[in-house]
Amino acid sequence: MSEYLTTRELADLLRIGERKAYDLASSGEIPCVRAMGKLLFPRAEIIAWLNASRSGPQVAEPPLPPIVAGSHDPLLDWALRESGSGLATYYDGSFDGLSRLGDRSAQAAALHIHEDNGFNAHSLRNALGEAPVVLCEVANRERGLLLAPGVTDISGFDDLKGRRVILRQNSAASQRLFDAQLAAHGLTRDDLETLPTCARTEEELAIALHDGKAEVGFGLGALAGLYSLGFVPTHSERLDLAIWRRAYFDPPMQKLLSFMQTEQFAKRAAEFGGYDLSRLGNIHHNGASG
């Protein structure tokens, strides 16, 4: 999603005519930016403005389902089970997780969205404004090119032309980053021999490579040793949990968050490899509205 709305997009969002949208901007009633003769409306500020305009009685919201959506991560997935949190999972990528967080069909989402000046926070604000969501760091982790056993002649993105590649779904942040890296190296998906189906999780990608279905995929270094794969590191990324604040202090989420502070969690991260837990628990965003 773009950081800014056009007048037409704003009118569609508010279900008003474009003329009324211009009037709101002219009167200073709504956040806007004037640039190059155009009116643009900061998406995050518009959402915050709508939330601040609420009136009438506060109606109790329905309970959030005990589901963690978003990106699959093997360490987090293990912790969800080992902690006894009782939280279910629905992994279909960071952008799907943001959507499910927004429509309240999940109480948390794992995110690793690369941004110009960091990770995740800007995308979260674009999607939910200043909604009461906490963005809590899990780990920094290594990402790069995972190579099937026996593949030794791939050392970077320039070597991918004509190679058999397994992709992730479009809602996965890793796939969007992979596409951007292809473009930066003068390539597109058409230059690759891609499998007809994508891997829905990081582990599915690693298993497909281990089984020889593809030569290379863009995945996590943490899975290289587990599946006897080669690994060419290309990126370091931050994995965060975005959690609705009203679920943050509930027993299931507290079980998970407390377990992540244990020596057992740190030991498992070291066994996987490719994780840096030095900033575990740092809060990178805490939505203001309640």
C-alpha positions, 0 to 999 in steps of 0.5 A, a space after each residue: 500500500 502507498 504511504 499516501 492516498 490520492 483524493 479519489 482514494 480518500 473519497 472512496 475510503 470516506 464514501 464521499 464525493 471528491 468535491 467534499 474531500 477537497 473541501 475537507 482539505 481546504 478547511 484544514 479539517 483533515 491531514 493533507 500534503 500539497 506537493 507538485 500541485 497535487 493533494 496527498 493524504 498520509 494514510 497513517 494520519 488519516 486512520 488516526 484522524 478517523 479513530 480520534 473522530 469516534 463518538 458515542 458509547 464505547 461498545 465492548 469488542 468481541 474477543 480476539 481469536 487465539 491465533 498468531 498469523 503472519 510469517 512462519 519462523 521455525 524458532 517462534 513456531 517451536 516456542 508457541 508449542 513448547 511454551 504451552 501457550 495454546 495459541 494456534 497459528 495461520 502462516 501465510 506471510 507477513 502481509 496476510 498477517 497484517 490483514 488478519 490483524 486489521 480485521 481482528 481474525 488474529 490477535 498477533 502477527 509475525 512480521 519481517 517487512 523490509 522498509 527504507 529505515 528499518 522493519 515493520 513499524 511503518 507498514 504496521 502504521 500504514 495498515 492500522 494507524 495508531 490502533 492499540 497494537 504493540 510491535 515487539 522484537 523477537 530476533 534478528 535473523 539471516 536470510 539468503 539463498 538456500 541451495 539444494 544438496 550438491 549445488 555449489 555454483 550459485 554465489 548470488 542473485 546474478 547466478 539465478 538465471 535459468 536455474 530451478 527456483 522455488 518461490 514463496 506466495 506473494 503475501 510473503 515479505 520474503 517473496 517481495 524482497 526476492 522480487 526486488 533483488 531480482 529487479 536490482 540484478 536485471 532479472 525477473 521471474 521469467 528469467 528463472 525456471 520456477 516450480 508450478 507451486 510455491 512454498 507456503 512456509 519457510 520449512 516447506 521451501 527447505 524441504 522442497 530443496 532437500 528433496 531436490 525439487 528445486 536448486 535454490 530458494 530465498 530462505 532462512 539460514 536457520 534451516 540450512 543445517 537442519 536440512 543439509 542445505 547450502 546457504 549464501 547469506 544476503 540479508 539480515 532482517 528483524 522478526 517482530 510480533 505485532 500484538 493487539 494490546 488487549 491480548 498482550 497481557 492475556 495468559 496465552 500471550 504472556 506464556 509465550 512471551 515469558 518462555 521467550 525470555 528463558 534459557 531454553 529458548 536461547 539454547 534452541 535459537 543457538 541450535 538453529 543458528 542464524 538468530 541474534 536475540 540481543 534485542 529480544 523484547 524491544 518495543 518498536 511501536 506502541 499504538 496510542 489509541 485505546 
